[in-house]
Amino acid sequence: MSINDIKKLRDETSVSIIECKKALKEAKGDLGKAKEILRQWGKQLAEKKKERSTAQGIIDSYIHPNKKIGVLLELNCETDFVAKSADFQALAHELCLQVAGKEEDETPFLEQSWIKDESKSVKDLVEGYIMKTGENITIKRHIRYSL
């Protein structure tokens, strides 16, 4: 395990250096295994944070360039500090794109496959941000308009 491995894992996951180092140590230097370990830790952290209040957040919107699809989304977190962060706002935008890109179907929103990486679900995406911010994040509501 080298500094370069830790840096590479951090760049790919945006998880803290300390957590990346722990995951690499547990994975005996294997980057793929370390990513999976971080993913599992993220799921465990998200489960622990689930009960915490999410009274802060933002409302984001997206209008497709063809002006025929629009999205409004409310994304909540625990503190206004996180709500104002670029990472949180990037997550809100990604979720707006997800809503715009998927036709209405029976699949619950969090269980849908993420449009940018079909191997992940929307829930996996949100859990990654929960691990990154250390706060509970919830999608309160969203709506898709189309002509």
Backbone as CSV, one residue per row, in Angstrom:
resi,resn,N_x,N_y,N_z,CA_x,CA_y,CA_z,C_x,C_y,C_z
1,MET,0.855,-1.175,0.000,0.000,0.000,0.000,0.904,1.241,0.000
2,SER,0.724,2.075,-1.003,1.543,3.276,-1.121,0.682,4.527,-1.020
3,ILE,1.345,5.637,-0.889,0.657,6.930,-0.861,-0.119,7.136,-2.158
4,ASN,0.452,6.696,-3.269,-0.213,6.837,-4.567,-1.508,6.031,-4.627
5,ASP,-1.505,4.836,-4.011,-2.723,4.022,-3.962,-3.806,4.736,-3.157
6,ILE,-3.411,5.302,-2.022,-4.368,6.029,-1.181,-4.931,7.217,-1.948
7,LYS,-4.049,7.947,-2.618,-4.479,9.118,-3.393,-5.420,8.709,-4.519
8,LYS,-5.088,7.625,-5.215,-5.929,7.157,-6.314,-7.318,6.762,-5.807
9,LEU,-7.373,6.026,-4.685,-8.651,5.619,-4.113,-9.449,6.844,-3.673
10,ARG,-8.778,7.800,-3.069,-9.450,9.040,-2.644,-10.010,9.798,-3.845
11,ASP,-9.229,9.905,-4.910,-9.682,10.603,-6.117,-10.894,9.916,-6.743
12,GLU,-10.916,8.603,-6.700,-12.012,7.848,-7.311,-13.272,7.816,-6.452
13,THR,-13.115,7.915,-5.133,-14.273,7.761,-4.247,-14.655,9.027,-3.488
14,SER,-13.744,9.976,-3.363,-13.941,11.216,-2.582,-14.139,10.952,-1.091
15,VAL,-13.762,9.781,-0.635,-13.847,9.433,0.787,-12.570,9.949,1.452
16,SER,-12.635,10.198,2.753,-11.488,10.759,3.468,-10.246,9.884,3.327
17,ILE,-9.094,10.526,3.437,-7.817,9.826,3.306,-7.693,8.732,4.361
18,ILE,-8.123,9.015,5.572,-8.029,8.035,6.660,-8.856,6.791,6.340
19,GLU,-10.084,7.000,5.856,-10.946,5.863,5.522,-10.367,5.083,4.340
20,CYS,-9.809,5.796,3.357,-9.174,5.122,2.216,-8.000,4.264,2.680
21,LYS,-7.214,4.808,3.587,-6.065,4.070,4.111,-6.522,2.810,4.857
22,LYS,-7.561,2.945,5.690,-8.090,1.784,6.418,-8.602,0.717,5.453
23,ALA,-9.336,1.166,4.427,-9.904,0.214,3.467,-8.798,-0.502,2.690
24,LEU,-7.789,0.228,2.274,-6.673,-0.399,1.560,-5.922,-1.380,2.446
25,LYS,-5.771,-1.023,3.709,-5.092,-1.924,4.643,-5.891,-3.214,4.802
26,GLU,-7.208,-3.072,4.964,-8.068,-4.253,5.121,-8.083,-5.098,3.838
27,ALA,-7.986,-4.433,2.680,-8.001,-5.132,1.393,-6.617,-5.588,0.959
28,LYS,-5.633,-5.392,1.816,-4.248,-5.787,1.530,-3.734,-5.170,0.231
29,GLY,-4.094,-3.882,0.024,-3.582,-3.131,-1.124,-4.359,-3.282,-2.417
30,ASP,-5.398,-4.121,-2.439,-6.201,-4.331,-3.644,-7.227,-3.201,-3.782
31,LEU,-7.074,-2.361,-4.825,-7.953,-1.206,-5.002,-9.415,-1.601,-5.205
32,GLY,-9.656,-2.635,-5.974,-11.031,-3.094,-6.217,-11.716,-3.526,-4.933
33,LYS,-10.998,-4.309,-4.138,-11.558,-4.758,-2.855,-11.758,-3.569,-1.918
34,ALA,-10.821,-2.614,-1.949,-10.924,-1.433,-1.087,-12.167,-0.621,-1.440
35,LYS,-12.474,-0.497,-2.741,-13.692,0.219,-3.163,-14.934,-0.488,-2.634
36,GLU,-14.933,-1.812,-2.729,-16.079,-2.585,-2.235,-16.216,-2.433,-0.721
37,ILE,-15.100,-2.440,-0.007,-15.131,-2.237,1.450,-15.712,-0.869,1.768
38,LEU,-15.266,0.162,1.057,-15.803,1.513,1.279,-17.294,1.573,0.980
39,ARG,-17.728,0.864,-0.060,-19.155,0.822,-0.406,-19.960,0.187,0.731
40,GLN,-19.435,-0.907,1.285,-20.117,-1.568,2.403,-20.144,-0.672,3.639
41,TRP,-19.033,-0.017,3.926,-18.996,0.909,5.058,-19.996,2.046,4.856
42,GLY,-20.127,2.501,3.611,-21.086,3.559,3.293,-22.514,3.116,3.570
43,LYS,-22.828,1.879,3.199,-24.166,1.345,3.465,-24.428,1.261,4.975
44,GLN,-23.432,0.803,5.722,-23.580,0.706,7.176,-23.755,2.092,7.796
45,LEU,-22.971,3.061,7.340,-23.068,4.418,7.851,-24.435,5.014,7.527
46,ALA,-24.911,4.795,6.306,-26.217,5.316,5.903,-27.316,4.728,6.782
47,GLU,-27.203,3.456,7.093,-28.204,2.807,7.944,-28.210,3.424,9.343
48,LYS,-27.027,3.709,9.884,-26.930,4.328,11.215,-27.502,5.739,11.219
49,LYS,-27.311,6.472,10.136,-27.724,7.872,10.064,-29.197,8.031,9.694
50,LYS,-29.833,6.950,9.292,-31.199,6.977,8.783,-32.198,7.688,9.702
51,GLU,-32.029,7.561,10.991,-32.979,8.118,11.955,-32.750,9.598,12.252
52,ARG,-31.643,10.145,11.782,-31.327,11.536,12.090,-32.162,12.485,11.239
53,SER,-32.547,13.604,11.840,-33.406,14.593,11.197,-32.688,15.293,10.045
54,THR,-33.423,15.486,8.957,-32.887,16.202,7.797,-33.742,17.440,7.569
55,ALA,-33.475,18.485,8.349,-34.287,19.697,8.310,-33.723,20.774,7.385
56,GLN,-32.527,20.581,6.866,-31.919,21.550,5.951,-31.884,20.955,4.554
57,GLY,-31.546,21.741,3.571,-31.440,21.202,2.224,-31.632,22.255,1.162
58,ILE,-31.888,21.779,-0.050,-32.090,22.676,-1.184,-33.187,22.144,-2.092
59,ILE,-33.700,23.030,-2.908,-34.593,22.652,-4.004,-33.815,22.935,-5.269
60,ASP,-33.708,21.944,-6.128,-32.967,22.097,-7.372,-33.923,21.866,-8.534
61,SER,-33.530,22.359,-9.689,-34.364,22.187,-10.876,-33.496,21.874,-12.077
62,TYR,-34.138,21.333,-13.073,-33.456,21.035,-14.331,-34.475,21.189,-15.448
63,ILE,-34.061,21.831,-16.516,-34.887,21.919,-17.720,-34.048,21.390,-18.874
64,HIS,-34.577,20.394,-19.553,-33.870,19.787,-20.676,-33.715,20.828,-21.787
65,PRO,-32.611,20.764,-22.552,-32.404,21.747,-23.631,-33.550,21.826,-24.640
66,ASN,-34.301,20.739,-24.819,-35.415,20.786,-25.764,-36.655,21.482,-25.183
67,LYS,-36.572,21.884,-23.931,-37.645,22.611,-23.228,-38.934,21.799,-23.111
68,LYS,-38.813,20.469,-23.194,-40.005,19.620,-23.095,-40.024,18.769,-21.834
69,ILE,-38.921,18.797,-21.065,-38.848,18.052,-19.815,-38.278,18.975,-18.748
70,GLY,-38.943,18.993,-17.595,-38.459,19.778,-16.471,-38.564,18.971,-15.187
71,VAL,-37.704,19.281,-14.224,-37.675,18.550,-12.961,-37.525,19.539,-11.801
72,LEU,-38.252,19.278,-10.725,-38.044,19.948,-9.444,-37.757,18.861,-8.426
73,LEU,-36.764,19.085,-7.573,-36.361,18.075,-6.598,-35.987,18.752,-5.285
74,GLU,-36.474,18.205,-4.180,-36.088,18.675,-2.849,-35.184,17.624,-2.226
75,LEU,-33.971,18.058,-1.873,-32.977,17.177,-1.271,-32.630,17.728,0.100
76,ASN,-32.724,16.895,1.128,-32.502,17.346,2.498,-31.283,16.698,3.135
77,CYS,-30.698,17.440,4.083,-29.558,16.966,4.861,-29.709,17.510,6.282
78,GLU,-28.719,17.269,7.125,-28.816,17.652,8.530,-28.445,19.107,8.808
79,THR,-27.468,19.649,8.082,-26.986,20.999,8.382,-26.948,21.865,7.130
80,ASP,-27.048,23.167,7.337,-26.963,24.082,6.203,-25.547,24.131,5.634
81,PHE,-24.558,23.792,6.460,-23.171,23.736,5.994,-23.051,22.739,4.843
82,VAL,-23.610,21.557,5.010,-23.575,20.545,3.948,-24.473,20.966,2.794
83,ALA,-25.641,21.547,3.080,-26.564,21.962,2.027,-25.928,22.978,1.081
84,LYS,-25.020,23.781,1.596,-24.362,24.802,0.775,-23.126,24.276,0.048
85,SER,-22.713,23.048,0.348,-21.486,22.507,-0.239,-21.674,22.159,-1.716
86,ALA,-20.590,22.241,-2.448,-20.610,21.914,-3.870,-20.967,20.444,-4.102
87,ASP,-20.496,19.550,-3.225,-20.807,18.121,-3.371,-22.307,17.861,-3.255
88,PHE,-22.938,18.488,-2.270,-24.375,18.289,-2.052,-25.159,18.833,-3.252
89,GLN,-24.763,19.989,-3.732,-25.445,20.579,-4.878,-25.224,19.744,-6.139
90,ALA,-24.043,19.135,-6.262,-23.774,18.231,-7.390,-24.673,16.999,-7.311
91,LEU,-24.872,16.479,-6.096,-25.776,15.338,-5.916,-27.191,15.717,-6.340
92,ALA,-27.658,16.883,-5.920,-29.005,17.335,-6.297,-29.130,17.392,-7.817
93,HIS,-28.111,17.909,-8.486,-28.145,17.996,-9.946,-28.169,16.601,-10.577
94,GLU,-27.340,15.689,-10.067,-27.330,14.313,-10.581,-28.708,13.666,-10.426
95,LEU,-29.353,13.913,-9.293,-30.674,13.338,-9.057,-31.721,13.954,-9.991
96,CYS,-31.596,15.253,-10.273,-32.494,15.893,-11.241,-32.329,15.249,-12.621
97,LEU,-31.087,15.017,-13.021,-30.835,14.365,-14.307,-31.427,12.959,-14.335
98,GLN,-31.341,12.270,-13.196,-31.915,10.927,-13.088,-33.428,10.978,-13.314
99,VAL,-34.086,11.917,-12.644,-35.543,12.042,-12.787,-35.902,12.392,-14.228
100,ALA,-35.148,13.308,-14.828,-35.428,13.718,-16.202,-35.185,12.583,-17.191
101,GLY,-34.164,11.782,-16.933,-33.769,10.734,-17.869,-34.584,9.470,-17.813
102,LYS,-35.327,9.271,-16.754,-36.107,8.037,-16.608,-37.593,8.335,-16.791
103,GLU,-38.225,7.544,-17.619,-39.673,7.632,-17.758,-40.314,7.137,-16.465
104,GLU,-41.513,7.572,-16.212,-42.234,7.091,-15.030,-42.405,5.576,-15.133
105,ASP,-42.025,4.867,-14.089,-42.245,3.429,-14.056,-42.568,3.010,-12.624
106,GLU,-42.766,1.743,-12.442,-43.181,1.214,-11.147,-42.039,1.106,-10.148
107,THR,-40.803,1.175,-10.614,-39.649,1.010,-9.740,-39.515,2.215,-8.813
108,PRO,-39.437,1.990,-7.494,-39.213,3.111,-6.577,-37.933,3.859,-6.950
109,PHE,-37.939,5.175,-6.769,-36.842,6.029,-7.232,-35.482,5.552,-6.735
110,LEU,-35.347,5.244,-5.449,-34.052,4.842,-4.903,-33.568,3.504,-5.460
111,GLU,-34.464,2.679,-5.935,-34.091,1.367,-6.461,-33.788,1.389,-7.959
112,GLN,-34.046,2.499,-8.625,-33.763,2.596,-10.052,-32.259,2.503,-10.294
113,SER,-31.896,1.969,-11.445,-30.475,1.966,-11.795,-30.096,3.393,-12.187
114,TRP,-28.899,3.780,-11.790,-28.421,5.134,-12.047,-28.120,5.273,-13.532
115,ILE,-28.594,6.337,-14.155,-28.468,6.482,-15.611,-27.021,6.599,-16.086
116,LYS,-26.112,7.050,-15.224,-24.716,7.203,-15.640,-23.879,5.954,-15.396
117,ASP,-24.400,5.015,-14.600,-23.691,3.765,-14.325,-24.732,2.729,-13.921
118,GLU,-25.168,1.944,-14.892,-26.259,0.982,-14.679,-25.945,-0.059,-13.604
119,SER,-24.660,-0.222,-13.243,-24.303,-1.202,-12.211,-24.623,-0.684,-10.810
120,LYS,-24.948,0.604,-10.679,-25.281,1.206,-9.388,-26.738,1.629,-9.374
121,SER,-27.295,1.674,-8.171,-28.649,2.196,-8.023,-28.564,3.641,-7.539
122,VAL,-29.681,4.335,-7.586,-29.740,5.701,-7.056,-29.415,5.668,-5.561
123,LYS,-29.868,4.623,-4.877,-29.572,4.481,-3.446,-28.068,4.391,-3.210
124,ASP,-27.350,3.658,-4.055,-25.890,3.570,-3.941,-25.253,4.946,-4.091
125,LEU,-25.757,5.727,-5.032,-25.248,7.079,-5.253,-25.437,7.934,-4.001
126,VAL,-26.632,7.910,-3.432,-26.931,8.701,-2.236,-26.082,8.219,-1.054
127,GLU,-25.957,6.904,-0.890,-25.147,6.372,0.213,-23.691,6.791,0.096
128,GLY,-23.189,6.898,-1.121,-21.832,7.383,-1.317,-21.671,8.811,-0.811
129,TYR,-22.667,9.631,-1.054,-22.622,11.009,-0.566,-22.821,11.074,0.946
130,ILE,-23.593,10.154,1.512,-23.744,10.100,2.970,-22.393,9.797,3.602
131,MET,-21.652,8.866,3.009,-20.326,8.543,3.538,-19.382,9.733,3.391
132,LYS,-19.489,10.427,2.260,-18.618,11.559,1.992,-18.892,12.721,2.956
133,THR,-20.167,13.015,3.228,-20.523,14.164,4.076,-20.622,13.808,5.551
134,GLY,-20.903,12.539,5.855,-21.087,12.126,7.242,-22.450,12.507,7.803
135,GLU,-23.365,12.888,6.925,-24.717,13.287,7.350,-25.769,12.447,6.634
136,ASN,-26.943,12.375,7.254,-28.069,11.733,6.611,-28.540,12.618,5.466
137,ILE,-28.866,12.016,4.352,-29.383,12.733,3.190,-30.646,12.018,2.737
138,THR,-31.696,12.797,2.517,-32.953,12.210,2.051,-33.489,12.982,0.855
139,ILE,-34.130,12.258,-0.029,-34.824,12.878,-1.148,-36.269,13.020,-0.687
140,LYS,-36.660,14.238,-0.392,-37.991,14.432,0.165,-39.070,14.258,-0.899
141,ARG,-38.875,14.929,-2.043,-39.867,14.802,-3.108,-39.249,15.262,-4.422
142,HIS,-39.853,14.802,-5.498,-39.434,15.230,-6.824,-40.610,15.088,-7.775
143,ILE,-40.544,15.876,-8.831,-41.593,15.807,-9.844,-40.973,16.055,-11.208
144,ARG,-41.494,15.337,-12.184,-41.019,15.467,-13.580,-42.180,15.976,-14.411
145,TYR,-41.925,17.030,-15.140,-42.921,17.595,-16.068,-42.467,17.271,-17.480
146,SER,-43.420,16.930,-18.338,-43.066,16.712,-19.738,-44.254,17.057,-20.632
147,LEU,-43.933,17.414,-21.855,-44.970,17.709,-22.857,-45.232,16.504,-23.700
